[in-house]
Amino acid sequence: MIIFDFDQTLVDTSSVEQLRAARNWKAVMAKAPQLPVYEGMTELLSELHASGHTLAIVTKSPDMVPKAFIRAHKWPIDIVVGYHQVKNQKPDPEGLLLAMSKAGASPENTYHVGDQPQDTEASRGAGVMALGSAWGCGDIQGLEASNPDEIFSTVADLAVFLKSGVVRVS
């Protein structure tokens, strides 16, 4: 199973960050069609799904935002855990654990891709492999300091890693 953060990992949401911080979700949704998906991400999601991986999104945003992208880009993602589905947001691992439960996945076979130290901390709490996505990260030093298992500068680099059949050693 591969779990993705949404903001700044799948989609560049930096232009609506102030709206998100103000919880103006109506305005965020109005601007959503103009938000750019990171280069190569749609193709990567399709390839991972085609090779049998279960894909999920766990986000601190309400799930309506990523679900709009799933519909618009025909992403093969069935599991979305958003703000309203959990009591505790990242860095608490609750969202990751819920996504894994829905998929019937175990921690040793799960990867979590995110751009913030909170993502790494949530990964550690859930016992899954933490993959740092530096391509949309606003604080690379903070991400590096959180010590994810791997950090990737581009979606293409992440794709090579995930498609290489990496097996975790416990």
VMD Tcl script that draws the C-alpha trace (Angstrom):
set ca {
  {0.00 0.00 0.00}
  {1.18 3.50 -0.78}
  {-0.34 6.41 1.13}
  {0.16 9.94 -0.15}
  {-0.20 13.26 1.58}
  {-2.19 15.60 -0.67}
  {-1.03 19.21 -0.33}
  {2.43 19.87 -1.75}
  {2.89 16.14 -2.44}
  {0.33 15.34 -5.15}
  {-0.83 18.87 -5.92}
  {0.78 22.30 -5.61}
  {-1.67 23.99 -3.27}
  {0.66 26.83 -2.26}
  {-1.50 29.43 -4.02}
  {-4.46 28.60 -1.76}
  {-2.52 28.19 1.47}
  {-4.01 31.35 3.02}
  {-7.50 30.17 2.15}
  {-6.77 26.75 3.66}
  {-5.38 28.34 6.83}
  {-8.57 30.40 7.11}
  {-10.62 27.23 6.48}
  {-12.33 28.91 3.53}
  {-13.00 25.61 1.79}
  {-15.57 27.09 -0.60}
  {-12.88 29.39 -2.03}
  {-10.35 26.54 -2.11}
  {-12.79 24.39 -4.08}
  {-13.47 27.28 -6.49}
  {-9.74 27.52 -7.24}
  {-9.10 23.77 -7.22}
  {-9.41 23.27 -11.00}
  {-6.47 25.66 -11.54}
  {-4.14 23.99 -9.02}
  {-1.29 22.15 -10.74}
  {-0.66 18.44 -10.26}
  {3.07 17.75 -9.98}
  {4.64 16.59 -13.23}
  {4.50 12.82 -13.64}
  {2.19 12.23 -10.67}
  {-0.91 11.17 -12.61}
  {1.17 8.70 -14.64}
  {2.86 7.34 -11.51}
  {-0.46 6.75 -9.76}
  {-1.79 4.89 -12.81}
  {1.35 2.74 -13.08}
  {1.37 1.89 -9.38}
  {-2.30 0.93 -9.48}
  {-1.79 -1.17 -12.62}
  {1.01 -3.07 -10.87}
  {-1.31 -3.99 -8.00}
  {-0.59 -1.35 -5.36}
  {-3.44 -0.05 -3.23}
  {-3.29 3.76 -3.20}
  {-4.65 6.13 -0.58}
  {-4.58 9.78 0.42}
  {-4.36 10.89 4.04}
  {-4.67 14.65 4.42}
  {-5.30 17.28 7.06}
  {-7.74 18.92 4.61}
  {-11.39 17.93 4.27}
  {-11.65 14.97 1.90}
  {-13.71 16.96 -0.66}
  {-10.51 18.60 -1.97}
  {-8.59 15.42 -2.90}
  {-11.80 13.71 -4.04}
  {-12.28 16.52 -6.58}
  {-8.82 15.76 -8.01}
  {-9.47 12.03 -8.03}
  {-12.56 12.65 -10.17}
  {-10.99 15.32 -12.42}
  {-7.78 13.38 -13.13}
  {-9.28 9.88 -12.96}
  {-6.77 8.89 -10.28}
  {-7.09 5.22 -9.22}
  {-7.39 6.06 -5.52}
  {-10.23 4.51 -3.55}
  {-9.25 5.42 0.01}
  {-9.26 9.03 1.18}
  {-8.92 9.94 4.83}
  {-9.46 13.62 5.49}
  {-9.87 16.00 8.38}
  {-13.36 14.84 9.33}
  {-12.61 11.09 9.34}
  {-10.19 11.22 12.29}
  {-10.11 12.76 15.75}
  {-6.35 13.33 15.68}
  {-4.55 14.94 12.74}
  {-0.98 14.23 11.65}
  {1.52 13.89 13.23}
  {-0.76 11.43 15.01}
  {-0.79 8.19 12.97}
  {-4.59 7.76 13.26}
  {-5.24 8.64 9.59}
  {-2.56 6.28 8.30}
  {-3.81 3.47 10.53}
  {-7.38 4.04 9.32}
  {-6.31 3.95 5.66}
  {-4.35 0.73 6.25}
  {-7.32 -0.81 8.06}
  {-9.63 0.03 5.14}
  {-7.16 -1.60 2.73}
  {-6.32 -4.58 4.93}
  {-2.65 -3.55 4.70}
  {0.12 -4.21 7.17}
  {2.74 -1.64 8.22}
  {5.67 -3.62 6.79}
  {4.12 -3.40 3.31}
  {3.07 0.25 3.49}
  {4.82 3.41 2.34}
  {3.80 6.96 3.25}
  {4.84 9.83 0.97}
  {4.74 13.33 2.45}
  {6.45 16.70 2.43}
  {6.43 17.69 6.11}
  {8.12 16.52 9.31}
  {4.59 15.75 10.58}
  {4.28 13.18 7.79}
  {7.51 11.50 8.88}
  {6.35 11.47 12.50}
  {2.98 9.96 11.52}
  {4.82 7.30 9.48}
  {6.95 6.39 12.47}
  {3.89 6.19 14.70}
  {2.17 3.86 12.23}
  {5.29 1.74 11.68}
  {5.40 2.39 7.92}
  {8.23 3.49 5.64}
  {8.49 7.30 5.53}
  {9.23 8.72 2.07}
  {9.94 12.45 1.91}
  {8.69 14.40 -1.09}
  {10.97 17.41 -1.48}
  {9.51 18.61 -4.82}
  {6.77 20.67 -3.14}
  {8.34 21.08 0.26}
  {8.62 24.58 1.66}
  {11.08 23.52 4.39}
  {13.54 20.98 3.02}
  {15.82 21.30 6.04}
  {12.91 20.50 8.35}
  {11.97 17.50 6.21}
  {15.56 16.26 6.21}
  {15.83 16.78 9.99}
  {12.72 14.61 10.49}
  {14.81 11.76 9.05}
  {12.45 9.98 6.64}
  {13.70 6.64 5.31}
  {14.25 8.21 1.87}
  {13.88 11.72 0.41}
  {13.14 12.35 -3.25}
  {13.72 15.58 -5.17}
  {11.37 14.73 -8.03}
  {8.32 12.60 -8.74}
  {10.47 10.74 -11.28}
  {12.96 9.76 -8.55}
  {10.11 8.52 -6.35}
  {8.73 6.56 -9.31}
  {12.04 4.75 -9.85}
  {12.16 3.83 -6.17}
  {8.56 2.62 -5.92}
  {8.66 0.70 -9.20}
  {11.94 -1.01 -8.28}
  {10.11 -3.42 -5.98}
  {11.84 -2.24 -2.84}
  {11.28 -4.60 0.05}
  {11.65 -3.34 3.59}
  {13.99 -5.10 5.94}
  {12.70 -5.00 9.50}
}
mol new
graphics top color blue
foreach p $ca { graphics top sphere $p radius 0.5 }
foreach p [lrange $ca 0 end-1] q [lrange $ca 1 end] { graphics top cylinder $p $q radius 0.2 }
display resetview
